Amino acid sequence: MSNPVLWTSTNTSGSIAHQAAMVSGLSIDLRFISLRGGDTKKPDYLAINPKGEVPALQLPDGTVITEIPAVIFWLAEAAPESGLLPSGPSGRAKGMEWLAWCHWTMGRHFNPAFGPLRFAGGHEGAAEAVRAAALLRAKDALAFAEAAVKQGGGTLCGTEQPTGADIFLAALTTFAGFLRIDIADLPALLALAEQVAAMPGVAAAKAREAAQG
Ligand SMILES: N[C@@H](CCC(=O)N[C@@H](CS)C(=O)NCC(=O)O)C(=O)O
């Protein structure tokens, strides 16, 4: 039986799925495509994910799972001991709640900060305002997460080991760095990001992406 295939691109939100895949310990084949090279919009890839985005998890039976929370959910189901979701019905629901929150936060605050011109319909003057407002909202969202991590004793769901939601949140702190958002005043978030970076699966995914170039 062949392995699932994870389609991703280095240093993108696909990295979140890549890190979670490594933490799952499952045998998953990786296929790196170039976002900047336009591979996500090429016919071969659109045949796999018509949304033209990474990540996409292609299962041996042909099913393709897209959207990061769904990809992480599948990994957690396939590897229940991985801790990608907390245990028990309410724990799992809280894990999904935070995954959804991180995903929503990325889409509504981080993406307009990264690509304001698209969100402003191509109007350059408006784009500047979109970007400035998005940066403030992204910072507010991270401050909200800081309080939740404090309340959880170091993780979003109060687990000892970071879950998939914590991996997603740590990625948002990395994106904050790309956007030069100052998070020095968010110590719980910084500590969580360090803890996530030290997870062997996450470190392996980062090393693999660095080697990929
Ligand atoms: N809804 C998607 C969002 C992922 C996403 O934003 N992917 C970006 C890379 S960071 C992408 O593939 N964009 C395609 C493009 O710009 O061509 C998910 O959760 O998987």
PDBQT file of the ligand as one rigid body, heavy atoms in Angstrom, charges set to zero:
ROOT
HETATM    1  N1  LIG A 301      -7.227  27.632   3.131  1.00  0.00    +0.000 N 
HETATM    2  C1  LIG A 301      -5.887  27.156   2.973  1.00  0.00    +0.000 C 
HETATM    3  C2  LIG A 301      -4.943  28.287   3.111  1.00  0.00    +0.000 C 
HETATM    4  C3  LIG A 301      -3.555  27.888   2.791  1.00  0.00    +0.000 C 
HETATM    5  C4  LIG A 301      -2.813  29.007   2.135  1.00  0.00    +0.000 C 
HETATM    6  O1  LIG A 301      -3.017  30.196   2.410  1.00  0.00    +0.000 OA
HETATM    7  N2  LIG A 301      -1.916  28.630   1.234  1.00  0.00    +0.000 N 
HETATM    8  C5  LIG A 301      -1.171  29.591   0.463  1.00  0.00    +0.000 C 
HETATM    9  C6  LIG A 301       0.298  29.521   0.833  1.00  0.00    +0.000 C 
HETATM   10  S1  LIG A 301       0.622  30.241   2.413  1.00  0.00    +0.000 SA
HETATM   11  C7  LIG A 301      -1.278  29.206  -0.999  1.00  0.00    +0.000 C 
HETATM   12  O2  LIG A 301      -1.128  28.051  -1.342  1.00  0.00    +0.000 OA
HETATM   13  N3  LIG A 301      -1.537  30.171  -1.870  1.00  0.00    +0.000 N 
HETATM   14  C8  LIG A 301      -1.607  29.866  -3.266  1.00  0.00    +0.000 C 
HETATM   15  C9  LIG A 301      -1.154  30.964  -4.125  1.00  0.00    +0.000 C 
HETATM   16  O3  LIG A 301      -0.938  32.077  -3.629  1.00  0.00    +0.000 OA
HETATM   17  O4  LIG A 301      -0.979  30.692  -5.324  1.00  0.00    +0.000 OA
HETATM   18  C10 LIG A 301      -5.538  26.052   3.953  1.00  0.00    +0.000 C 
HETATM   19  O5  LIG A 301      -5.889  26.107   5.119  1.00  0.00    +0.000 OA
HETATM   20  O6  LIG A 301      -4.881  25.083   3.553  1.00  0.00    +0.000 OA
ENDROOT
TORSDOF 0
